[in-house]
Amino acid sequence: MAVRIVSDSSCDLPKEIVDEHGITIVPLYINIGQKSYLDGIEISRQEFYEGLPHFETHPTTSVPGPRQFYQVYEQLASAGATEILSIHISAALTALINSARLAQEEFDAIPLTVLDSGQLTLGTGRQVLTAAIAATRGHSSAEIVALLEDQAARTYSFAALDTLEFLRRSGRLSRFQWGMGSLLRFKPLITVHAGEIGLERVRTRRRTIERMIELVSELAPLEQLDLVHTHAPEQAEALYQQAHYLFPSAATPISAEVTPVIGTHVGPGAVGLVAIQASGG
């Protein structure tokens, strides 16, 4: 039984992993001024992040429509898929999954399951990778969903932002919250778990990193720990050195530059950790 795995460009899996496991990625859109770009295809991450502080108007993002998802599902069915599992960024963060579900209502060629990961970036990406590996081992879509539900409950994402400014620009933070944060020089720490988003405001960048490491250490023992960053590889490496003792020796970490779709909201210079607790942890 050929189960094919679909996700969106916010999952941040490296291209070599996507290609190796035959994962289909549906790109989101990044809108800069009057132009729209397909995420990961028509604009590089370097171009985006280097331009972000200087664009005349702050970029916005938009999701692919139901027709685009329908066409992807149709192509996979025509290519021999017998089931499709479509795994996407949390509905708490974007309406993307609504487009996939609308396409699902019209698609009847083969069984199709649309799954909300409850996560973002590699929190979603790790579910996608788990699904792809399980599919190659012959698991059915229902069996894979059960695996992912268990993994999602054990997955936590953390991001230490350099500034509140880009959350304000993107409309994700009220003017009052931004004013207080700027006045008191808060550094934001974002947490995501099971579709719930938290925001802690810490006084210094150093303390934000320390707090993030504290929260991850409370989840130990870990099955997997990965690094994410928004055009900040040196800061990500420094974070790894500071938190190296938390990384499971039996697991290979991924270090990923976060898609501009998320970067437009958090800005450059953010670093984060995506942790999966060990079963029973």
N, C-alpha and C positions, 0 to 999 in steps of 0.2 A: 504494500500500500504506500503510495507516494504522497506524503504530507508535505506541502510546501509552506515555507514561513515567510510572512510579509511583515515589514515594520515601516517606520518613517524615519526621516533623516535626523530627527532629534535623538535617536538612540545612541549615536556617537561611537558605534563599533568601527574600528579601523577597517579600511577598504579590503585589506588582505584577508581579514576574518570573514567579512561579508562574502567575498568572492569564493573563499575556500569552502564555505558551508552552503553556498547557493541561496543566500538570503536575498529577497527582493526588497529594495528600499524605495519608498514613495517620498519624493522631496517636498518639503514645505517651500514657501515663498518668502523672500526677504525683499521688502519694498524700500527703496532709497530714492527720495524725491518722486519723480514720475516714472521711475523704472522698477520693474520687478525682476528678481533673479531667482532661479531654481537653486535651492540650498545644496551646496556641495557639487554643483555642476557648472553654474554660470558665474560664480564669484568665489574666489579663494578665501579661506579663513584669514590668511595674512592680510589680504586687501581689505577685508571687512574691518578687522580689529584695528589696523593702523589708521583707517579712515574714521572710525566710530566717534572719536572725540571732536571731529572737525566737520562732519556732515552738516549742511545748512539746515536740514530738518532731520529730526531724530527718526531713524529707521522704524518701520513697523513690520509685522509678520502676518502672513495669512496662510490658510490651510488649503490643501488640494480639495477640490469638490468631489461629490459622490461619483460623478462620471469618470474621474481619473482613477478612483479606486476600482470602479466596475471594470474598466478596461484592463487594469492590472490583473484582477481576478480572472477575467475572461481569457487573457493571454496564458496564464498559468494552467487553467483547465484545458485549453487547446494544446498545451505542450505536454499533457499527460498527467498532471496532478490529479489525485483522487480525493484529496481533502486540502483545505487551506486554513491556516491559523494566522490571523492578522493581529499583531500585538503592538500597542501604541502608548504614547505618552499619556499621563494621567489626565482624565477629564476635568480635574480640578485646576489644570493649568491652561488648557486650550480646548477648543471645540472640535479638534481634528477627528476624534473618534466618532463624533456624530456623523461626519461625512462617510466614514467607513461603514457605519451601521445603516445609513440610508442606502448605500450601495448593496449592502447585504440583503436588504428587503427586496431588491429587484433581481438579485443573482440567485439562480437555481440550478446552475449547470452541475455543480458538485457540492458536497457539504462544506460550509464556510462558517468559521467561528471568529468573532471579533472580540478581542480581549483588552480590557483596560489594565495596564501594568501597575497603575497606582504610583508610578515613578516617573523620573525624567533621566536624561543622559544615560550613563552606564547602568543606572538602576533598571531602566528599561532594557538596555543593551544586553545585560547579563541574562535576563529572561529570554530574550530573542536567541541568544547563543545556546542556552540550555535547550530551548525548543528545537533548534536546528540540529543539535547533536542527537537529541532523542528521536527526531524524525529519521535520521540516517540509521538509527538502530532498530527501526521498524515499529516504533510506538505509534498508536493511533492519536488523533487529535484530542480525544477525551482523556487519554492517559497523560498526554503532554500538559493539558490544562491543569490536571491534578498536581503535577510536578510544579508548575508555575505558581499555583495558588499557595503552595507550601513555601516556595522560595520567596514570593512577594511578601509574605508575612514576616520573613526574616531579613528583609532588605531595607537599609537605611541610607539616605544620602545627606551629605553635609556640604555646605559651601560657605567659605569665608570671603565676603565681598570686600573690595577695597574702598568702596564708597556707596552711599545711598543715592547718589545723583542719578544713576541710570534707571533705578527703580522709579524715581520721581519722573524722569523724562518719558518713560514708557507708560506712565499712568498706573503703575502697580503699587504706588505708595502715595498716600494723601499728602497734600501740601503741608498740613499740620505736622504729620509724622516726620516729613523731611526736614521741616524747620527745627523741630526739637532735636532730631538726630544730628543735624549740622551744628547747631548751637553747642551741643554737648560732645561733639566729635565722636559720636557712636560709630562703631564698625559692625555691620550686620552679619549675623550668622544664620543661614537658612537651613532648615531641616525638612526632610520629606520622608514620610513613611505611610504606606497604605493609603495614599491619596490625601493625607493630611499634611498641610504645610505650616511650619512654625517659623517664627522670626525672633531671634534673640539679638539684643543690642548690647555690645560689649565696648568698653571704653577705648581699647587700643588694638591695633592689628596683632601685636604679639599675643595679647590675651585672648583674642578671637581664635587664633591657631591653637593655643593651649586648651581652650574650652572645647574645640572640635575634637582634639585628640582625647580629652577626658571622656567625652560622650561616646566615642568609638571604643575606648578601652572598657567602658561599662558593658559593651555588647559581647566581649570576649567569652568563650573562644570563637574565633571567626573561621568561616569556610573560605571566604574570599574578601580581599580588600583591594580597591582600585583607586587610581588618582585621576582627577579631572582638573582642567584649568582653562581659563579664557585668555589665550595668547600670553601665557606666563610660564614657560617651561622651566625657567630657573627657579621661580618660586615653588613650582611643583616638586622639583628635585630637592629643594630645601625642606619642604614638607615631608617628603619621603625619608630624608635623613633623620628628621626629628621623630618620625613615627615608625621607623623601620622595624622596631621590635614587635609591632602589632601585625605585621604582614605574615600570613601563614606560610611556613617554609615549603609546604607541599603544593602551593598554588602559584601560578604565574600571574602577576598583576598586569593590568592594562593601564597605560597612562594616555589619556585622550584629551585633545583640545576640543572644547565644547563648541557645538554648532552655534553660528551667529544667531539662529532662531532664539536661543536662550541667552546668548551673549548680549543681544540688544537690550535685554532687561537688566542684566547684572553688571555689564561693563567689563572692560579688560582688567586683568590683574587679579581676578578671583581664582581661588584654589579650593579643591574639595576632595572629600573621600567618599567612596561608595562601599558600604560594608554589608556583607551577608553573614549573619550569624550561623554558626554551626548548628546542625539539628540538635535540639535539646539544650542549646546554649542559652 
